[in-house]
Amino acid sequence: MQHDPLALPVAVLGASGRSGAALCRVLARDGTPFIPVVRDAARWAVTGLPGTPRIADLQDAAALRRALEGAGRVVSCAHARHAPAILEAAPPEARIVLMGSTRRYSRWADDHGNGVSAGEAALLASGRHGVILHPTMIYGAEGEDNVQRLAALMRRLPLAPLPGGGRSLVQPIHQDDVTACLRAALARDWEKPQAIVIAGPAPLHYADFIAAVCRAAGVRVPPVLPVPLAPLLLLSPLTRLLPRLPTVRAAELRRLTEDKAFGIGAMLTELGVTPMPLEAGLARTFGKG
């Protein structure tokens, strides 16, 4: 007997993570039945959200299949490299929503980006009804450390040493907009698998992003010091040794040298989500909006 997928519960993989928990809060608020799927029941309990979790490791095919049983829609906030296992374990009629990352478009290849690319390829080749959403840098989630860590760093430094003077483009997206996109993707019956980038409304130079974060956090906006990438890469390991200074990783510095600007036409038309302006998102993040 065939069931309408929209009438069945939503299985949320990675439900205790930042994006997963944010989605579960919205589903609970809307009265949408959902099944939290986690590796650690204790982490789920910390969220304070309703629902009895199903325990499954994404590398345990049998446990994953049991965890997804009875779901009409499966949304994964886990790393997209797990897409093949999820597609194999999900009920045949279930709609699929995966979280990817725009890291897949970076010219600095790494395991993270390569895993996202492989996950996207698996979904597109599967023929399943579904979508993979590729967010840019996510900020504003409970416990996130992107803009909070940046504000802490700027609070400690007299200058902002940036490769190329911070002229590269970024286009961060607020967690609330990510959640809205996931919710919209779950509400659609995708005729064929798709990949969609989700991002903030417009790109801006990284130096301007730093200035906006500082203003929102009540931190002095430091002057930008243009610095070649090579010496910054040599100095980055020292940030682990300096007290009260956030660690800056070499991979993060390399990605500062490339533009991360994306069109959001599909986000607007396919998902119907208009992202909030950066200033509004930062005000919400720092408790001023």
C-alpha positions as CSV (number, residue, x, y, z in Angstrom):
1,M,0.0,0.0,0.0
2,Q,1.4,3.4,-1.1
3,H,1.4,6.2,1.5
4,D,1.6,9.9,0.8
5,P,5.2,10.8,1.9
6,L,4.0,14.2,3.2
7,A,1.7,12.4,5.6
8,L,4.5,10.3,7.1
9,P,7.0,11.5,9.7
10,V,10.2,13.3,8.7
11,A,13.4,11.5,9.7
12,V,16.1,14.0,10.7
13,L,19.7,12.7,10.5
14,G,22.1,14.7,12.6
15,A,19.2,16.0,14.7
16,S,21.4,16.9,17.7
17,G,23.7,19.1,15.5
18,R,23.3,22.8,15.0
19,S,21.3,22.8,11.7
20,G,19.5,19.5,12.7
21,A,18.4,20.8,16.1
22,A,17.3,24.1,14.5
23,L,15.2,22.3,12.0
24,C,13.7,20.0,14.7
25,R,12.6,23.1,16.7
26,V,10.7,24.4,13.7
27,L,9.1,21.0,13.0
28,A,8.1,20.7,16.6
29,R,6.7,24.2,16.6
30,D,4.7,23.5,13.4
31,G,3.4,20.2,14.8
32,T,5.1,18.2,12.0
33,P,5.9,14.6,13.2
34,F,9.6,13.9,13.1
35,I,12.0,11.1,14.0
36,P,15.3,12.4,15.4
37,V,18.2,10.1,14.3
38,V,21.4,10.5,16.3
39,R,24.5,8.6,17.3
40,D,24.3,9.7,20.9
41,A,21.0,9.9,22.9
42,A,22.7,12.1,25.6
43,R,23.4,14.8,23.0
44,W,19.8,14.7,21.9
45,A,18.6,15.0,25.5
46,V,20.7,18.2,25.9
47,T,18.7,19.9,23.1
48,G,15.5,19.7,25.3
49,L,13.4,18.9,22.2
50,P,10.6,16.4,22.2
51,G,10.7,13.0,20.6
52,T,12.4,9.7,21.2
53,P,15.5,9.4,19.2
54,R,16.5,6.5,17.1
55,I,20.2,5.6,17.5
56,A,22.2,4.8,14.3
57,D,25.7,5.2,13.1
58,L,25.7,6.3,9.4
59,Q,28.2,3.6,8.7
60,D,26.0,0.9,10.1
61,A,23.7,0.0,7.2
62,A,21.3,-2.2,9.1
63,A,20.9,0.3,12.0
64,L,20.4,3.1,9.6
65,R,17.7,1.2,7.7
66,R,15.9,0.6,10.9
67,A,16.2,4.2,12.0
68,L,14.6,5.5,8.7
69,E,11.8,2.9,8.6
70,G,8.4,4.5,8.2
71,A,9.7,7.9,7.2
72,G,8.1,9.7,4.3
73,R,10.9,12.3,4.0
74,V,14.5,12.0,5.0
75,V,16.6,15.1,5.7
76,S,20.2,14.8,6.5
77,C,22.2,17.5,8.3
78,A,25.2,15.2,8.5
79,H,28.1,15.5,6.1
80,A,27.1,14.8,2.5
81,R,29.7,12.1,2.1
82,H,27.2,9.8,3.8
83,A,24.7,10.4,0.9
84,P,25.2,6.9,-0.7
85,A,24.5,5.1,2.6
86,I,21.4,7.3,3.3
87,L,20.1,6.7,-0.2
88,E,20.5,3.0,0.2
89,A,18.8,2.9,3.6
90,A,15.9,5.3,3.0
91,P,12.5,3.8,2.1
92,P,12.1,3.7,-1.7
93,E,9.2,6.2,-1.7
94,A,10.9,8.7,0.7
95,R,11.8,12.2,-0.5
96,I,15.4,13.1,0.2
97,V,16.9,16.4,1.4
98,L,20.6,16.6,2.0
99,M,22.9,19.3,3.4
100,G,26.0,19.9,1.3
101,S,28.4,22.9,1.3
102,T,29.7,25.4,-1.2
103,R,33.1,24.1,-0.2
104,R,32.6,21.7,-3.1
105,Y,33.3,24.7,-5.4
106,S,36.5,25.7,-3.7
107,R,39.7,25.5,-5.7
108,W,41.5,24.3,-2.6
109,A,40.5,20.6,-2.7
110,D,40.2,18.9,0.6
111,D,38.4,15.8,2.1
112,H,35.4,18.0,3.1
113,G,34.8,19.4,-0.3
114,N,35.5,16.2,-2.1
115,G,33.0,14.4,0.2
116,V,30.3,16.9,-0.6
117,S,31.0,16.5,-4.4
118,A,30.7,12.8,-4.0
119,G,27.4,13.1,-2.1
120,E,25.9,15.4,-4.7
121,A,26.9,13.0,-7.5
122,A,25.3,10.1,-5.6
123,L,22.0,11.9,-5.3
124,L,21.9,13.2,-8.9
125,A,22.7,9.6,-10.1
126,S,20.1,8.0,-7.9
127,G,17.0,9.4,-9.7
128,R,15.4,9.9,-6.3
129,H,13.0,12.7,-5.6
130,G,15.2,15.0,-3.7
131,V,17.6,17.9,-3.4
132,I,21.0,18.7,-1.9
133,L,21.4,22.3,-0.5
134,H,24.8,23.8,-0.6
135,P,25.0,26.6,2.0
136,T,27.8,29.2,2.2
137,M,29.3,30.1,5.6
138,I,26.5,29.6,8.1
139,Y,26.3,32.1,11.0
140,G,23.8,32.7,13.8
141,A,23.3,29.1,14.9
142,E,23.2,28.3,18.6
143,G,26.8,27.5,19.5
144,E,28.3,28.4,16.1
145,D,31.8,29.8,16.1
146,N,32.1,31.6,12.8
147,V,31.2,35.3,13.6
148,Q,31.6,34.8,17.4
149,R,35.2,33.6,16.9
150,L,35.9,36.3,14.4
151,A,34.7,39.0,16.8
152,A,36.8,37.5,19.6
153,L,39.8,37.6,17.3
154,M,39.3,41.2,16.3
155,R,38.9,42.1,20.0
156,R,42.4,40.9,20.6
157,L,44.2,42.3,17.5
158,P,45.2,46.0,16.9
159,L,45.1,45.3,13.1
160,A,43.3,42.8,10.9
161,P,46.0,41.1,8.8
162,L,44.3,39.8,5.7
163,P,45.5,38.2,2.5
164,G,45.1,40.6,-0.3
165,G,43.7,43.2,2.1
166,G,40.4,41.3,2.5
167,R,39.2,42.0,-1.1
168,S,37.9,38.5,-1.6
169,L,34.1,38.1,-1.6
170,V,32.0,36.2,1.0
171,Q,28.2,35.7,1.1
172,P,27.3,34.2,4.6
173,I,23.8,32.9,5.3
174,H,22.0,33.1,8.7
175,Q,21.0,29.8,10.3
176,D,17.3,30.8,10.3
177,D,17.4,31.1,6.5
178,V,19.1,27.7,6.2
179,T,16.3,26.2,8.4
180,A,13.7,28.0,6.2
181,C,15.3,26.4,3.1
182,L,15.3,22.9,4.6
183,R,11.7,23.4,5.6
184,A,10.8,24.5,2.1
185,A,12.7,21.6,0.5
186,L,10.8,19.2,2.7
187,A,7.5,20.6,1.5
188,R,8.2,20.0,-2.2
189,D,7.8,16.9,-4.2
190,W,11.0,17.1,-6.3
191,E,10.4,15.6,-9.7
192,K,14.1,14.8,-10.1
193,P,17.2,15.2,-8.0
194,Q,18.6,18.7,-7.9
195,A,21.5,20.7,-6.3
196,I,20.8,24.3,-5.1
197,V,23.1,26.8,-3.6
198,I,21.7,28.8,-0.6
199,A,23.4,32.0,0.5
200,G,23.0,35.4,1.8
201,P,21.4,38.1,-0.3
202,A,24.6,39.6,-1.8
203,P,28.4,39.1,-1.6
204,L,30.6,41.6,0.1
205,H,34.4,42.0,0.6
206,Y,35.8,40.1,3.5
207,A,37.1,43.3,5.0
208,D,33.6,44.7,5.0
209,F,32.3,41.5,6.5
210,I,34.8,41.9,9.4
211,A,33.7,45.5,9.9
212,A,30.0,44.5,10.0
213,V,30.7,41.8,12.6
214,C,32.7,44.2,14.7
215,R,30.0,46.8,14.7
216,A,27.3,44.2,15.6
217,A,29.5,42.8,18.4
218,G,30.4,46.2,19.8
219,V,34.1,45.8,18.9
220,R,36.3,48.5,17.5
221,V,36.8,48.0,13.7
222,P,40.5,47.4,13.3
223,P,42.4,48.8,10.3
224,V,43.1,46.2,7.6
225,L,46.7,45.3,7.0
226,P,47.2,43.7,3.6
227,V,49.6,40.7,4.1
228,P,50.8,38.1,1.6
229,L,49.4,34.6,2.2
230,A,52.7,32.9,2.8
231,P,53.7,34.5,6.1
232,L,50.2,34.1,7.4
233,L,50.4,30.4,6.7
234,L,53.7,30.2,8.6
235,L,52.2,32.1,11.6
236,S,48.9,30.3,11.8
237,P,50.1,27.4,14.0
238,L,51.2,29.9,16.6
239,T,47.6,30.8,17.3
240,R,47.2,27.5,19.0
241,L,49.8,28.4,21.5
242,L,48.7,32.0,22.3
243,P,46.3,32.2,25.3
244,R,42.8,33.8,24.7
245,L,43.4,33.8,21.0
246,P,41.2,31.7,18.7
247,T,43.0,29.2,16.6
248,V,43.3,30.2,12.9
249,R,43.8,27.2,10.5
250,A,45.9,27.3,7.4
251,A,43.0,26.0,5.3
252,E,40.8,28.9,6.5
253,L,43.5,31.4,5.4
254,R,43.8,29.8,1.9
255,R,40.0,30.1,1.4
256,L,40.2,33.8,2.3
257,T,42.0,34.3,-1.0
258,E,39.1,33.1,-3.2
259,D,35.8,34.7,-4.0
260,K,32.8,32.9,-2.5
261,A,30.0,34.6,-4.3
262,F,27.0,32.8,-5.7
263,G,23.7,33.4,-7.5
264,I,20.6,32.7,-5.4
265,G,18.0,32.5,-8.2
266,A,17.2,28.9,-7.5
267,M,16.9,29.6,-3.8
268,L,14.4,32.3,-4.5
269,T,12.3,30.5,-7.2
270,E,12.6,26.8,-6.1
271,L,12.5,27.3,-2.4
272,G,10.7,30.7,-2.1
273,V,13.2,31.9,0.6
274,T,14.5,35.4,0.6
275,P,17.6,35.6,2.8
276,M,17.8,38.3,5.5
277,P,20.3,41.2,5.1
278,L,23.6,40.6,6.8
279,E,23.1,43.5,9.2
280,A,19.8,42.0,10.4
281,G,21.3,38.6,10.8
282,L,24.2,39.9,12.8
283,A,21.9,41.9,15.0
284,R,20.0,38.7,15.7
285,T,23.2,36.8,16.3
286,F,24.6,39.2,18.9
287,G,21.2,39.7,20.6
288,K,20.4,43.1,19.3
289,G,17.6,42.3,16.9
